[in-house]
Amino acid sequence: MDHPTPDMLGAAAVIDLADSIIGSAIRRLGETGGPDVHQVFAYDLAHAASAAATARSLLDYGSKGDVEASITCAFTADMVHDLSSRILGRESQWGVEPGVLEPAHHFVSRYRDVEFLASLASTPGPLHLSDDMDMVRDTFRAFAADVVAPHAEHVHRTNGDVPEEIITGLAELGAFGLSVPSEYGGYSEGGHDEYVAMVVATEELSRASLGIGGSLITRPEILTRALVKGGSEEQKRHWLPKLAVAEVMPAVAVTEPDYGSDVASIKVTATPAPGPEGQPGYVINGVKTWCTFGARADALALLARTDPDRSKTHRGLSLLIVPKPRGDAHGFVFSQDPVEVDGSTRIGRMEGRPIDTIGYRGMHSYEIALEDWWVPAENLVGESEGLGRGFYYQMEGFENGRLQTAARAVGLMQSAYELALEYAENRKVFDHSIIDYQLTRAKLGRMAVVIQAARQFSYAVATLMGKGEGATEASMIKAYVCKAAEWVTREAMQIHGGMGYAEEYAVSRLFVDARVLSIFEGADETLCLKVIARRLTAD
């Protein structure tokens, strides 16, 4: 059967139309009360804008060949279909007339054609990486296959720990030093390649396992970015070389039981108090939760309130590096030597309780309670200059963490797609291979299109971030890709039929792992309302 020839000019025109509708809607949202008043509208608009930005990032990719152009047209049609479903019945809120997308109807009908989509079922498309980035990809793909993958199922099913050979192996590959400036023992030369390399490495590790592969780089990355942004020269020289070689593996302690994405309202305190021999420092009191890797970590990157005036919100927060012993994955309790605080002797205590989860196993998450836990003042990031600036330093790391999370989602989706394609080619139902059925091929075709679109957008955002730009786009790529990962892994599981629900097939692990992606590194709702929609209406 003949399929429509890709039409890149048509794709560009349709994307322009979508952008104009979204732009008008953004202005309307700003004029009628903003994201806090019209939450559903803002949420839909943020996702629509994220999908449109993904489509626009594909235009360059689509110019490189027929397969690339076909993927671009298919994704653009998919994006417009999603946009129309968000607008239909709510035209007055969006400020558009019924039929506003009518000029795109012909294009969408051509490239949402079932047979056209099905023709892409086993055509994921080339990546178009540079030679250097291809080398990075090959290196991390080999490590993921040889070292990470053999442990993935066992760790998931037993709720085990990240094997030390993975940590040491990644350190030897330089994975933890990708963002550490070269003068501090890392591999960053300050160009955009470090961001692209991080995305490529994260995707390949996540193909093997999200819990013991793809997420290992993130926590060192977050602390590294914070130190590069605000650390004193002495702090950089002390901590960055250790982070680059995994001598220190950190966990991030930001979220609190009563304050998840509302970081500015946290209430864990860090109060000035002398330590041994009168050394200046702080005692930390309060509870942090969802501290991933909290037991194995050698230090916590902990955001605490150093100014008791809560009206200052984020301006009263500081970021501290809190050293700790390595603990047992099933829970830990540590004590410090006594310190004098306000004329009384106190003994610092840290207790970690593991939080069991349905997926994303291996690194483990913890609720960590700290009572009079003392840290030297020199561990406050930025030292005296960093007092009250911890929120900004933390956000520096989180912006990149969102891009990394998108790369993890791409790796997870790629793995699910490959497993589904292989199973469909080999499994027979009613005397036919599953791949022979139109419905299966159409599902696989859309998977291939969505994954490549997400991958290419992640490359584009990485390039922007290397130029000091792309903060909004990093949030957009996370919002779009993490939702997409839920659909891709769900359909991959469905293609496996009953065996997809069996733990002996890896696709079941991918399905439960994917569910966490829209929750951590910025919950989807908060990301859309408080970050994407706010930034769009502020521009």
N, C-alpha and C positions, 0 to 999 in steps of 0.2 A: 504493500500500500504506500502511495506517495504521501509524504508529510510536508507541511508548509515550510518554505524556505525561511530561515531566520531573518528577521527584519529589525536591524539595530536602530535605524532611524525611527521606526515606529515605536520601539522600546523607549528610546530617549523622549519621544513626544508624550508617551503615556506616563512616564515618570514625571515629566514636567507638569502634566495635568494633575497628577496625584499631589505633587509638591505644592501646586497653587491652591488646591482644596485644603490641604493640611495647613498651609500658611494662613489662609483666611480663617480657618477654625482656631488656630492659635491666637490670632488677634481677637476673635470673638470671645474666647475663653478669658483672655486678659481683661476685656472690657466688661465682662458680666460677673466678675467676682473671683476668678482665678481657680486654681486647682483645689484649694481647700473647700470651696463652696460647691463646685461641680465635679465631684470626685470621679464618678463613673465616666463622664465626658473626658476628663483629664487623663484617666487611665487608658481609655480607648485611643485617645489622641496620641499619647506617648507611644503606645505600641504601633499605631499606624505610622507615626513618624519614624520609628525605628525600622520598620519593614521597608519603608520608602528609601531611607538612607542606605539600607542594605542593597536594595535594587540599584540605586545610583552608583554605588561602589562597584557594581558588576559591569558597568558600561565599558570601562577600559578592558576588563577581562574578556568581554564579549567580542571585542574587536580583533582578537588574536587567532580566531579560527572558527570553523563551522560548529564544532561541538560546543565551544565556549559561547558562541552566539545563541545556540539552541538553549543552553542552560539559562542564559540571561533572559531570553524571551519567555521561557517557561516560568522563571521566578517572578518576572515583572507581572505576568498575567496572574500568578498566584497572589502577589501583593495587592493588585487592584481588586481581585475577588474578595480578599480579606477586608480591604478598605470599604468596599460597597456594603458588606455585611454589617459593618460598624455604623455606617451612615443610615441604612435603610430603616425608616420609621422614626428617625431622629433628625431629619433634615433641618428642622427649624433650629434645633440646638447647634447643629454644625454651621448654620447660616448658609445653606445651599438649597437649590431648587431640586425637586425630584428629577431624576434623569441627568444629574450633573456629570455622571461618568459615561453617559451615552457615547461620547466621541471615542471612548476606549473599547466599546463593545466588540467591534470587529476584531481588534487585536486580541482581546481576551478570549473570544470564542475560538480563534485560530490556535492560540498557544495553551489553552486549557483543554484542547481536544484530547480525548482519552488516549487515542492511539499515538498521538505525538508524545504525550507524557510517557506512555508505556514504552516507547522506543528508546527512552533514556534510562531504562531500568538497570542496565549493566554498563552505563556510560558516565562514570563519575566526573570525567574531565581532567585535563592536566592542571598542575598547580602553578606553574610558571614562577618558580623560585629562582633566585640567583644561584650560581654555582656554590657559593659559600653557604647559603642557606640549605641547599640540597645536601651538602656535606653534614650540616648540623642535623638535618632530618634523618639521614641514613644512620648517623651515629646513635641518636637517641632511639630510633626505631629498633636497631639491633640490640641495644641495651634493654629496651622494654621487652622484646621478644625473648631474649636469652636469660634475663635476670628477674624482671618484674612478673611477667606472665606466669611462670611456673608456680608462683606463690599466691596468685590472685584468688583462685577459688578456695584454697585452704584457709587463707586469712578471712575471707568473707564468711565462710560457713562456721568457722570456729570462733569468730570475733577475735582473732589473734592480733598480734602486733606487727608493725612494719619490720621486716627482717633487717638486721644491721647491715647485711651485705648490700642492700639497696641503697642505704644512706651513704656508706663508704664508696660504693661504686659511682654514685652520682657526684659525690665530692671529687673523685678522681677525674670525672669527665668535665668538671668545672661548672656543673649545673647551678651551684649555689653562688657562684661568682659572676654570673652573667650581667648583673646590674651593679656590681661593686667596681668602682673606678680602678683602673689599672695601677694607679699609684698607691692603692691600698690592698694590692694583692689579687684583684679581680680581673675581669676581661672587658670591662666597659671602657670604650674610648669616647663616649659621649655622643655617638651617632645613633641614627634610627635603627641600625642593624641589631642592636642589643635587644630592642623590643620585639623585632621580628623573630630573632633567635629564641627569645623566651616563649613566644607564641608557638613556634614550630616545635620546640622541645616539649612544652607542656602538652600539646596535642598528641605527640607520639607516646609520651608516658601514659596519658589518659586512655589511649587505645588499649593498653594492657590492663590498667586498673586505675580507677579514680582515687581509691582510698590509700593505696600504697605506692602509687606512681605519680599521677598527675598533680596531686596536691602538695607534694613534698617541697616544691620550690616556693610555694606561695608565702609561707610564713617568714622565711628568711628574706624574701623579696620585700615584704611589707616593712620590716624593720630596717632593711637596707635603705629603702627609699626615704624613710623618716630621718635616718641618720645623715644621708647625703643632703637632704633638704635643710635640716636644722641642727645637726650635731656639731659640737665644737671640734676643732682640729684634733685635740687630744682624744676625744671620744671616737672619732673616725679612725684614728691610727690604732686605737685599742680594740675596737669591736669589729670593724669591717674585715680585716684579715681573718679573724676567727670565723665570721659568718661565711666567708668565701670558701673555706675548706671544711665547713661543718664541725669545726672544733666547738662551736656554740650553735646549737639548734634551738631556735626560739619558738614559743607559742605566743599567740596574740590574746591578750586579756582586756577586752573592751566591753562586750555585752554584759549586762547585769540582769538578774531575775525580773526586775520590774521595768527595765529599760533595754529593749532590743535595738531596733534601728534608731531610736531616739537617743543618740549618743550624747547630745548636749546636756541631757538631764541626769547623767549618771551621778551616783552619790558615794561611791567608794572614795575614801579620803586618804590623803598623804599629808601628814602633819609634821612640821619640823621637830626633830628630836636628836640630841647627840647620841652617838654610838660609842663603841669601844674607844677609850682614851680621849673622849670628848670630840670624836670625829663628827663633823656636820652630816646630818642625814634626815631621813623621813621615816616615820612609822606608818604602815598602810593598814587600814581597817575596812572590812567590807567583803562582799561576795561577788565574784565574777562567774559567769556561766558561758557555756559553749566555747570553752577554751580548747580548741582542737590541738592535739599533740601535747596536752598539758603535762602528762606524766613523764614522757620521754624527754621533754624539752629541758635544756640547761638554763633557760632564762625565760621570763615573761616580759613581753612588751606591753606594759600595763598603763592604761589611761586612768588617771585619778584626779579627784578634785583637790587642788592645792589652795584654793581660795574658798573659805567657808561661805562667802556671799553667793548664794545660789542664784541670785538675780543676774549674775554675770554669765550664766549658762556656760557656753563653750569657751568663753574667755577666762574661765576659772579653772581650766583643765590643763594638766601637764602629763607628759609621757615619760615614764620611768622604765629603765631596764632592771628587772628584778631577778638576780641570779637565784637558782634553786638546784637542789640535788635532783638526779634522775630518779623517778618514782616507779612503783609498780603500776601496770596498766589497770589493775583491778581496784585501785584506790591507794592513797598514800597520805601519810601524816608526817610533817617535818617540824622540828623545833629549832630555835636559835638560842644562842647564849643570852643571858639576861642583859637588858639595857635599862638605863634610868630615864623615865619619862615623867615630867612634872613632879619630880621628887619621889616617885615610886618605882620600884623595880618591876619590869615587865618582861615576860618571856615570849618572843615571837613564835607564832604557830601558823602553819599552812596545811590545810587539809583539802585533798582532792577526791571528789566522788565521780566515778564514771557515769555517763549518760548513755544508756543502751539505745541504739538506733536501728531502724529497719535496713539501712544500707550504709554506704560510705564508711565501711569498717576498716580497721587497721590503724588509723591515726588516733582514733578515739577522741571523744569530746568530754569535757569535765566541768563540773561546778567546783570552783576553788574558793574556799573561805580563808581569808587572811585576818589574823588578829595580832596587832602590834608587830607586824613583820617589818624589820628595819632594813633600809637600803641606804648606802652612802649618797650624799648630795651630788657627787660627781656622776651618778648614774641617771640624773634627770637630763633627758635629751636637750641639748642646748645649754645645759647648766643654768646659770642665772639668767641668761638671755632667753632661755626656753621656758621660763616660768610663765604659765598661762597660755602657752602656744602649742600645747600638746595636741589639741583637736586638729589644728592645721597640719601638723606633722603626720598625724595618723591618717588624715584624709589623703595626703600625698601618696601613702602606701596603698590606701583603699582604691584609688582611681586605677592604679595598675592592677590591683587585685581583681577588679571587675573584668578587665581585659583578659587576665589569666583564666578567670572562671569561664569566660566565653570560649577560650581555647580548650579548656577541659571538656566543655560541652561538645565541641566539634570532635575531639578525639573519641568521646563516648559514643556519639552518633555514628562516626565512621566505623567503629567496631561493631555496633548493632547492625548497621547496613550490610557490612561484609558477612556477618553471621547469617543474616536473613537471606541474602543473595545465595550463599552457599547452600543453605538448607533448602531453599526453593528450587535450586537446580537439581538437587539429589533426592528430594522427597517426592514420592508419587502418591497421588490421590485420584481415585476413579480412573486408573490406568494412564494418567497424565502427570508429568512433573508439575509441581505447583507453579513453576515459572511460566508454564504454558497458559495459565489463566490470566485473562485481561486484568482482573482486579488486582492480582498479585503484582503484575508488571507495572500497573499504574501506581500502586503504593511505592514500589521500589524506585520508580522514576521520580516521584516527588521527593523521596528521601535523598536521592542523589543530587537533585537540584537544590534542595534546602541546605544540605551539608556544604556543597561547594560555594553557595552564596554566603553562608555564614563564615566559611574559611577565608574567602577573599575579602570580606568586610573586616575580619579580624586582622588581616595583613595591612589593610588600608589604615585602620585605627592605630596599629602599632607604628606605622610610618608617621602618622600625625603626632603621636605621643613622643616620638623621637625628636620632633621639632618643637616640643614644649606645648603642643596643642592637643585637641582631641578628648578633653575631659568629658564633654557631653556625649560624644560618640562612643566613648568607652562604656558609659552607662547604657546607651542604646544597644550596643552589640550584646551586652549581657542580657538585657531585657528580651531581645528578640530570640537569641540563640537558646537560652535556658528553657524558654517555653517550647521552642521547637524540639529540643531534646526529649521532652516528655512524649511528644507525639511520635517521634522517630523510634524511640525504644519501645513504646507501646505497640506500634505496628510491627516492629521486628519480632516482638514476643508473639503477637497474633499470628504472624506467618508461620511460626513454629507450632501453632496449635497447642494441643495439650502438653507437648514437651517443653513449650516455652514457659510453662508454669512449674516445671520441675527444676529443682536446684542443680541437677547434674548438667544442665545446659546454661552456659555463661550468660545468655541473653536475659535470664531472670535477674541476675546480679546487676546488669546494666540498667534494667528497668527501675529497680529500687534506688540505685545510685543516682539516676537522673533526677529523681524527685527532689533531691536536696538543692539542686542548682539554682532554682528560683527562690530559695530561702536564704542561703548564706551569701556573704559578701554584698549584702543589701537585699532585703526581701523585695520581691517583685512589685508589690503595691507601693511600698515606701519609695523604691527607686523611681517608679513612674510618676508618683504624685509630688514627692519632695525634691526630686533631683531633675528628672527629664522635663516634666511639664513646667516646673518653676523656671528652669533655665530657658526653655523655649519662649515662655511668655515674657521673660525679662529682656530678651534680646530685642 
